[in-house]
Structures are given as structure tokens and as C-alpha cells.
Amino acid sequence: MALSENLLLARKAKGYTTEYIANKVNIGKQAIGKYESGVRVPNGIILVEIAEVLGTTAEALVKGKAENFLSEKTNN
């Protein structure tokens, strides 16, 4: 799966809004939407910060599979 899809799935699995994530990493919520739609790619620092908020790693977001994020939702 692509980074954009993994960001979206991980965020939804946690029940977070784009605004919540944006506030936590001090960026605009529109930026999160662009990352999730694949219009833009976050820089490394922002990606690591987003991953921390989502309780995962940047590597998992880049290389992860949908099942990993979907199973998090059922385990919460």
C-alpha cells in the first residue's frame, strides 16, 4: 500500500480527525488531507511526528500493509 493510503487507514483506525493530527504536529489540516490523497508527501521530520501521534513508525506508514492498521482498530 502507498503511504497516502496507510496514513488514512492509520488515522481512521485511531478515530482521529485531520485537524487533530495537524494540531499535534503543528501543520495545517489541509496538509494532512493532501498527504492522505497523495497530492503531497510529508518530509521526513513531519512523517516521523505523524507516526508518533498515530502510535506507529514512519517505516510502518511507508511500507505497511492495510491489515496492520485495520487490526489496530479492532484491538482498541
Secondary structure, 3 states (H helix, E strand, C coil): CCHHHHHHHHHHHHCCCHHHHHHHHCCCHHHHHHHHHCCCCCCHHHHHHHHHHHCCCHHHHHHCCHHHHHHHHHHC
